[in-house]
Amino acid sequence: MNTLDIQTPSETTHLLGDIGGTNARFALVQGDQQPITHEVTLPTSQYPDLAAAAQAYLQQVGQPSVAQACIAIANPIDGDVLKMTNNHWQFSIEATRQALGLDHLLMLNDWEAMAMAAPALNGRDLEQIGSGEPVHGAPKGLIGPGTGLGVSSLVRSRSGEWVPIAGEGGHVSLAPSCEREADILRVLWQTYPHVSAERVISGMGLENLYRAICQLNGTEPEALVAAQVSERGLAATDVACEEALERMCRLLGHTAANLALTLGARGGVYIGGGVIGRLGDYFARSGFRAAFEAKGRFASYMQRIPTYVIRAEQPALIGCAMALGVQTVRR
């Protein structure tokens, strides 16, 4: 994916966006080597589409118009009309550009934007989980649970440039790695003919895991949302919530390892998404890394691949700026 072939005056203000199933995050960046500013998060449920949310944001921050924008969205970019998987938004990219009065509107898959940001992340932006050292220039994998499960990758071209690859890896079939996970899968099959990785490794996944575990344990599930499952799991006040949280981390480890093996991601695997960001230091203590390395004859290969939790704020916005040819600076 190439950056826009446009000249970018240093004073040009760009609109950046990161649209998920629950929240729409917007920000501005004014020219090259400038910080991202005016970050605002709006709930997608309160707006009919992207144009309405972006207009509300621009009005809120007192920016009447911008000429260029890059918006990352949790959805495949396939043609002009986008219908989001995990919320009600459906809109035309061209109609949105016109409604916002933009000269250029670049739409990216949200994890394509995350991949674009990866080379710029270092130091305090990343928390390494487990062992391993990145191989210079080797592919990088990215994965992260939020409302859904995002997956992308980053590879070097022959000319040495990093090339992001968007995909829909969150919808691969779930692969259980033990009898308990196979039992959970059998329960979920009663509701979903196809149980994707996203059905268990995401906010909705925590809820699905909790209900399935309650059924297997012979207990009546409460009407808990993901945040409550996570809260009770972290506090160790509910055995089903505890197992759901730990099981999700382990399943993320297995799925991230599948991505690493398929891609040959010896440059490392980067973990993002709002679900992991809210777990604090629990994630490092979970079974994620053990599951990541549990690949039989290839265990030693996996041990050499580093895994990182992305701790940078709004990395997708950094990727959006880079897609516009703008290098940002962090405060």
Protein Blocks (a to p, Z undefined) as FASTA:
>chain_A
ZZddddddfklccddddddfkbccddddedehiacehiacddfklpcbfklmmmmmmmmn
opabafbdcdddddddedjbdcdfkbcbdcdfklmmmmnopabdcdddfklmmmmmmmmg
ghjlpcceheddddehiacddddddfbccdddddddfkopacdddddfklpccddfbfkl
mmmmmmmmmmmmbacfklmncfklmmmmmmmmmmmnopacddddfklmmmmmmnopafkl
mmmmmmmmmmmmmmmmmmmmmnopanopcdedjklmmnmmmlmmmmklmmmmmgojmmmm
mmmpccdddfbghkllmmmmmmnopacddZZ
